[in-house]
Amino acid sequence: MRYFRYKKIEPSGATTSGIIKLPYREVGSVISHLERDGSAVVYVKKLGRIGTFLVRLGTFRLRKKLPRSFQSEFLSNLSFMLSSGVTLTTALEESAKDSERPDFEHDIRELVFRIQGGSTFSEAAANYPHIFSQTVVHLIRIGEETGKLDRTLMDASEHLKRIDEIISDTKQALLYPAFVFLAMGGGLIFWFYYVVPKIVMLFKEMDVTLPKLTLWLLAISEFMRTNILFILAGLAILALAMPLSYRQSRRMRKAIDSLMLRLPLSSSISSASVLAFVTEYFSLLLNVGIDLMQSMKILHESIRNEVFKEKVEEVRQWISKGEGIAGAFSKAEIFPSFVVRMIHVGEESGTLPEQLSRIAENYRKKLSLLVATIGKMIEPIVLVVAGGIFAIIIGGLFLPIYDLISKISG
C-alpha cells in the first residue's frame, strides 16, 4: 500500500484534496480509481519515504483483535450476500457499513483497495490478522480455489461462534471458584487485621494465659497489622504481574497450565475446554480439505494451553515419522482413551472429520454442564476449606475463654 496526495473536482463542483492509501504503483491507476465516481482529478503525486513515514506515524494506532462474536457475524453477513449474487467488494463494503465501527470500516475499505489493486481476498485478508485469523484466511483461500467462498465463509462463521461458546463457558466456570476463594481471602484479612487483635487484647487485660494456638493466631495478626500496606501492595503487584508474565513468558504459561490441569476442579474445566477446542479446530481444518500435516501445524499454532501445545507437536512429529493418527494421539499420553478410540474409528472408516466433530460436541456439552453445576461442585470444597480455617481461628479464640471459666470455677 502506498500513499498519494491528490486534488480533484467532484461531480457537485466542490474541490477536495487529501492523502489516500492505495495498492497501486502507477499514478495513472490512482487517477482511474479517483475518477470512478465521476470526479475530475487535478493532480496526483506519490509521497516519498519521509512523507510516507510521517503519515504512518500520524495515523498509527494499536489494533485490538475484534471479538469472535463480531467476526462471526461479519463473516455470516458476507456469506449471505455472496450467496445472493452480490460482488465481493460490494459485500465487504456493505458489511463494514453496518458494523458502526469506524476503525473496522477503515480497515475493510483498505482491504477492498487491495483487492481492486489485484490481490486475492485471502492475500488481502492476511494483512489484517486482528480481523481474519490464520484459520479463516486458510478457509478463504480454499473457498477461492474451489469456487465455494460463500460456503467456507459460513463454515468459518459457525466455527468462530462455537469457539466463542467454548471460551465463554470456560471463563464462566472458572469465575465462580475464583470469586469464592477471593472472598474467603478478604474475610481472613479482615479477621486477622481487625477482629483477632481486639479479642486477644481483652484476654491480656484479664491476665489470661494464652495457649500456643492463640499465640500463633496473635503472631499472624501482628504480622498482618504491621505489614498490611506491603501485603496489599504485593497482592496488587501480583494481580498485575501474573497476567503480564502469562502473556510474555512461555515458561510461566506452561507452569500455570500444568497447575490448572492438576487441581481437582480446574482440571475438569481446563481439560474439557482444550479438548473441545482441539477437536473442533482439527475437524474444521480436515473438513475443508487442508492436508493432515498442515492441519496439525495450524492446530499447534492456534492452541493457547502450553501443555497441550507441546503434545500436539509431539503428535505431529509421530505422524511425520509414519505413525497412524490414532497411534500418535495415544503416544502423546494426554488425550483420553475415549478420544483416541473415536479418532481410530474415524481413521479406519474415513470419517475422521465427522468423528472429531462428535468429540467436540461431546466436550462442549460437558463444559456447559460444568458451568451449570459448578456451584454445587464447589460448595463441599468451600465448606471444608473455609470450615477448617475458621474452626482453627474460633478454637484459638475460645481456648482462653475455656481456661478463664475453669479458673473462675476453681
NORPESUL-V63705 format. One record per residue. N is the residue number from 0. RES is the residue in three letters. D_CENTER is the distance of its C-alpha to the mean C-alpha in whole Angstrom. Layout:
n=N res=RES d_center=D_CENTER
n=N res=RES d_center=D_CENTER
This chain:
n=0 res=MET d_center=30
n=1 res=ARG d_center=33
n=2 res=TYR d_center=35
n=3 res=PHE d_center=38
n=4 res=ARG d_center=40
n=5 res=TYR d_center=42
n=6 res=LYS d_center=44
n=7 res=LYS d_center=45
n=8 res=ILE d_center=47
n=9 res=GLU d_center=46
n=10 res=PRO d_center=48
n=11 res=SER d_center=48
n=12 res=GLY d_center=50
n=13 res=ALA d_center=48
n=14 res=THR d_center=47
n=15 res=THR d_center=43
n=16 res=SER d_center=42
n=17 res=GLY d_center=39
n=18 res=ILE d_center=36
n=19 res=ILE d_center=34
n=20 res=LYS d_center=32
n=21 res=LEU d_center=33
n=22 res=PRO d_center=32
n=23 res=TYR d_center=36
n=24 res=ARG d_center=38
n=25 res=GLU d_center=42
n=26 res=VAL d_center=43
n=27 res=GLY d_center=45
n=28 res=SER d_center=41
n=29 res=VAL d_center=40
n=30 res=ILE d_center=43
n=31 res=SER d_center=43
n=32 res=HIS d_center=39
n=33 res=LEU d_center=40
n=34 res=GLU d_center=44
n=35 res=ARG d_center=42
n=36 res=ASP d_center=42
n=37 res=GLY d_center=46
n=38 res=SER d_center=46
n=39 res=ALA d_center=48
n=40 res=VAL d_center=47
n=41 res=VAL d_center=49
n=42 res=TYR d_center=47
n=43 res=VAL d_center=44
n=44 res=LYS d_center=43
n=45 res=LYS d_center=40
n=46 res=LEU d_center=39
n=47 res=GLY d_center=40
n=48 res=ARG d_center=37
n=49 res=ILE d_center=38
n=50 res=GLY d_center=38
n=51 res=THR d_center=34
n=52 res=PHE d_center=33
n=53 res=LEU d_center=34
n=54 res=VAL d_center=32
n=55 res=ARG d_center=29
n=56 res=LEU d_center=29
n=57 res=GLY d_center=30
n=58 res=THR d_center=27
n=59 res=PHE d_center=25
n=60 res=ARG d_center=21
n=61 res=LEU d_center=18
n=62 res=ARG d_center=16
n=63 res=LYS d_center=12
n=64 res=LYS d_center=10
n=65 res=LEU d_center=11
n=66 res=PRO d_center=9
n=67 res=ARG d_center=9
n=68 res=SER d_center=12
n=69 res=PHE d_center=14
n=70 res=GLN d_center=14
n=71 res=SER d_center=15
n=72 res=GLU d_center=18
n=73 res=PHE d_center=19
n=74 res=LEU d_center=19
n=75 res=SER d_center=21
n=76 res=ASN d_center=23
n=77 res=LEU d_center=24
n=78 res=SER d_center=25
n=79 res=PHE d_center=27
n=80 res=MET d_center=29
n=81 res=LEU d_center=29
n=82 res=SER d_center=31
n=83 res=SER d_center=33
n=84 res=GLY d_center=35
n=85 res=VAL d_center=33
n=86 res=THR d_center=33
n=87 res=LEU d_center=29
n=88 res=THR d_center=30
n=89 res=THR d_center=31
n=90 res=ALA d_center=28
n=91 res=LEU d_center=26
n=92 res=GLU d_center=28
n=93 res=GLU d_center=28
n=94 res=SER d_center=24
n=95 res=ALA d_center=24
n=96 res=LYS d_center=26
n=97 res=ASP d_center=25
n=98 res=SER d_center=22
n=99 res=GLU d_center=23
n=100 res=ARG d_center=21
n=101 res=PRO d_center=24
n=102 res=ASP d_center=21
n=103 res=PHE d_center=20
n=104 res=GLU d_center=23
n=105 res=HIS d_center=24
n=106 res=ASP d_center=22
n=107 res=ILE d_center=23
n=108 res=ARG d_center=27
n=109 res=GLU d_center=26
n=110 res=LEU d_center=25
n=111 res=VAL d_center=28
n=112 res=PHE d_center=30
n=113 res=ARG d_center=29
n=114 res=ILE d_center=30
n=115 res=GLN d_center=33
n=116 res=GLY d_center=34
n=117 res=GLY d_center=34
n=118 res=SER d_center=30
n=119 res=THR d_center=28
n=120 res=PHE d_center=25
n=121 res=SER d_center=23
n=122 res=GLU d_center=25
n=123 res=ALA d_center=24
n=124 res=ALA d_center=20
n=125 res=ALA d_center=20
n=126 res=ASN d_center=20
n=127 res=TYR d_center=18
n=128 res=PRO d_center=14
n=129 res=HIS d_center=13
n=130 res=ILE d_center=14
n=131 res=PHE d_center=15
n=132 res=SER d_center=12
n=133 res=GLN d_center=15
n=134 res=THR d_center=15
n=135 res=VAL d_center=16
n=136 res=VAL d_center=18
n=137 res=HIS d_center=20
n=138 res=LEU d_center=20
n=139 res=ILE d_center=22
n=140 res=ARG d_center=24
n=141 res=ILE d_center=25
n=142 res=GLY d_center=26
n=143 res=GLU d_center=28
n=144 res=GLU d_center=30
n=145 res=THR d_center=31
n=146 res=GLY d_center=31
n=147 res=LYS d_center=29
n=148 res=LEU d_center=26
n=149 res=ASP d_center=26
n=150 res=ARG d_center=26
n=151 res=THR d_center=23
n=152 res=LEU d_center=21
n=153 res=MET d_center=21
n=154 res=ASP d_center=20
n=155 res=ALA d_center=17
n=156 res=SER d_center=17
n=157 res=GLU d_center=17
n=158 res=HIS d_center=15
n=159 res=LEU d_center=12
n=160 res=LYS d_center=13
n=161 res=ARG d_center=13
n=162 res=ILE d_center=10
n=163 res=ASP d_center=9
n=164 res=GLU d_center=11
n=165 res=ILE d_center=10
n=166 res=ILE d_center=7
n=167 res=SER d_center=9
n=168 res=ASP d_center=12
n=169 res=THR d_center=10
n=170 res=LYS d_center=10
n=171 res=GLN d_center=13
n=172 res=ALA d_center=15
n=173 res=LEU d_center=14
n=174 res=LEU d_center=15
n=175 res=TYR d_center=18
n=176 res=PRO d_center=19
n=177 res=ALA d_center=18
n=178 res=PHE d_center=20
n=179 res=VAL d_center=23
n=180 res=PHE d_center=23
n=181 res=LEU d_center=23
n=182 res=ALA d_center=26
n=183 res=MET d_center=28
n=184 res=GLY d_center=27
n=185 res=GLY d_center=28
n=186 res=GLY d_center=31
n=187 res=LEU d_center=32
n=188 res=ILE d_center=32
n=189 res=PHE d_center=34
n=190 res=TRP d_center=37
n=191 res=PHE d_center=38
n=192 res=TYR d_center=38
n=193 res=TYR d_center=40
n=194 res=VAL d_center=41
n=195 res=VAL d_center=42
n=196 res=PRO d_center=44
n=197 res=LYS d_center=47
n=198 res=ILE d_center=47
n=199 res=VAL d_center=48
n=200 res=MET d_center=50
n=201 res=LEU d_center=52
n=202 res=PHE d_center=53
n=203 res=LYS d_center=54
n=204 res=GLU d_center=57
n=205 res=MET d_center=58
n=206 res=ASP d_center=59
n=207 res=VAL d_center=57
n=208 res=THR d_center=56
n=209 res=LEU d_center=52
n=210 res=PRO d_center=51
n=211 res=LYS d_center=49
n=212 res=LEU d_center=46
n=213 res=THR d_center=46
n=214 res=LEU d_center=47
n=215 res=TRP d_center=43
n=216 res=LEU d_center=42
n=217 res=LEU d_center=44
n=218 res=ALA d_center=43
n=219 res=ILE d_center=39
n=220 res=SER d_center=40
n=221 res=GLU d_center=42
n=222 res=PHE d_center=39
n=223 res=MET d_center=37
n=224 res=ARG d_center=39
n=225 res=THR d_center=40
n=226 res=ASN d_center=36
n=227 res=ILE d_center=35
n=228 res=LEU d_center=33
n=229 res=PHE d_center=32
n=230 res=ILE d_center=30
n=231 res=LEU d_center=29
n=232 res=ALA d_center=28
n=233 res=GLY d_center=27
n=234 res=LEU d_center=24
n=235 res=ALA d_center=23
n=236 res=ILE d_center=23
n=237 res=LEU d_center=21
n=238 res=ALA d_center=18
n=239 res=LEU d_center=18
n=240 res=ALA d_center=18
n=241 res=MET d_center=16
n=242 res=PRO d_center=13
n=243 res=LEU d_center=14
n=244 res=SER d_center=16
n=245 res=TYR d_center=13
n=246 res=ARG d_center=11
n=247 res=GLN d_center=15
n=248 res=SER d_center=16
n=249 res=ARG d_center=16
n=250 res=ARG d_center=18
n=251 res=MET d_center=17
n=252 res=ARG d_center=14
n=253 res=LYS d_center=16
n=254 res=ALA d_center=18
n=255 res=ILE d_center=16
n=256 res=ASP d_center=14
n=257 res=SER d_center=18
n=258 res=LEU d_center=19
n=259 res=MET d_center=16
n=260 res=LEU d_center=18
n=261 res=ARG d_center=21
n=262 res=LEU d_center=21
n=263 res=PRO d_center=23
n=264 res=LEU d_center=21
n=265 res=SER d_center=17
n=266 res=SER d_center=18
n=267 res=SER d_center=19
n=268 res=ILE d_center=15
n=269 res=SER d_center=13
n=270 res=SER d_center=16
n=271 res=ALA d_center=16
n=272 res=SER d_center=12
n=273 res=VAL d_center=12
n=274 res=LEU d_center=15
n=275 res=ALA d_center=14
n=276 res=PHE d_center=11
n=277 res=VAL d_center=14
n=278 res=THR d_center=17
n=279 res=GLU d_center=15
n=280 res=TYR d_center=14
n=281 res=PHE d_center=18
n=282 res=SER d_center=20
n=283 res=LEU d_center=19
n=284 res=LEU d_center=19
n=285 res=LEU d_center=23
n=286 res=ASN d_center=24
n=287 res=VAL d_center=24
n=288 res=GLY d_center=26
n=289 res=ILE d_center=24
n=290 res=ASP d_center=26
n=291 res=LEU d_center=25
n=292 res=MET d_center=25
n=293 res=GLN d_center=22
n=294 res=SER d_center=20
n=295 res=MET d_center=20
n=296 res=LYS d_center=19
n=297 res=ILE d_center=16
n=298 res=LEU d_center=15
n=299 res=HIS d_center=15
n=300 res=GLU d_center=13
n=301 res=SER d_center=10
n=302 res=ILE d_center=10
n=303 res=ARG d_center=8
n=304 res=ASN d_center=11
n=305 res=GLU d_center=14
n=306 res=VAL d_center=16
n=307 res=PHE d_center=15
n=308 res=LYS d_center=15
n=309 res=GLU d_center=18
n=310 res=LYS d_center=20
n=311 res=VAL d_center=19
n=312 res=GLU d_center=20
n=313 res=GLU d_center=23
n=314 res=VAL d_center=24
n=315 res=ARG d_center=24
n=316 res=GLN d_center=26
n=317 res=TRP d_center=28
n=318 res=ILE d_center=28
n=319 res=SER d_center=29
n=320 res=LYS d_center=32
n=321 res=GLY d_center=33
n=322 res=GLU d_center=32
n=323 res=GLY d_center=31
n=324 res=ILE d_center=28
n=325 res=ALA d_center=28
n=326 res=GLY d_center=30
n=327 res=ALA d_center=27
n=328 res=PHE d_center=25
n=329 res=SER d_center=27
n=330 res=LYS d_center=28
n=331 res=ALA d_center=25
n=332 res=GLU d_center=25
n=333 res=ILE d_center=22
n=334 res=PHE d_center=22
n=335 res=PRO d_center=24
n=336 res=SER d_center=27
n=337 res=PHE d_center=27
n=338 res=VAL d_center=24
n=339 res=VAL d_center=26
n=340 res=ARG d_center=29
n=341 res=MET d_center=27
n=342 res=ILE d_center=26
n=343 res=HIS d_center=30
n=344 res=VAL d_center=31
n=345 res=GLY d_center=29
n=346 res=GLU d_center=30
n=347 res=GLU d_center=34
n=348 res=SER d_center=34
n=349 res=GLY d_center=32
n=350 res=THR d_center=30
n=351 res=LEU d_center=27
n=352 res=PRO d_center=24
n=353 res=GLU d_center=26
n=354 res=GLN d_center=25
n=355 res=LEU d_center=22
n=356 res=SER d_center=21
n=357 res=ARG d_center=23
n=358 res=ILE d_center=21
n=359 res=ALA d_center=18
n=360 res=GLU d_center=20
n=361 res=ASN d_center=21
n=362 res=TYR d_center=18
n=363 res=ARG d_center=16
n=364 res=LYS d_center=20
n=365 res=LYS d_center=20
n=366 res=LEU d_center=16
n=367 res=SER d_center=18
n=368 res=LEU d_center=21
n=369 res=LEU d_center=19
n=370 res=VAL d_center=18
n=371 res=ALA d_center=21
n=372 res=THR d_center=23
n=373 res=ILE d_center=21
n=374 res=GLY d_center=24
n=375 res=LYS d_center=27
n=376 res=MET d_center=25
n=377 res=ILE d_center=25
n=378 res=GLU d_center=28
n=379 res=PRO d_center=30
n=380 res=ILE d_center=28
n=381 res=VAL d_center=28
n=382 res=LEU d_center=32
n=383 res=VAL d_center=33
n=384 res=VAL d_center=31
n=385 res=ALA d_center=32
n=386 res=GLY d_center=35
n=387 res=GLY d_center=36
n=388 res=ILE d_center=35
n=389 res=PHE d_center=37
n=390 res=ALA d_center=40
n=391 res=ILE d_center=40
n=392 res=ILE d_center=40
n=393 res=ILE d_center=43
n=394 res=GLY d_center=45
n=395 res=GLY d_center=45
n=396 res=LEU d_center=46
n=397 res=PHE d_center=49
n=398 res=LEU d_center=51
n=399 res=PRO d_center=52
n=400 res=ILE d_center=53
n=401 res=TYR d_center=55
n=402 res=ASP d_center=57
n=403 res=LEU d_center=58
n=404 res=ILE d_center=59
n=405 res=SER d_center=61
n=406 res=LYS d_center=63
n=407 res=ILE d_center=64
n=408 res=SER d_center=65
n=409 res=GLY d_center=67
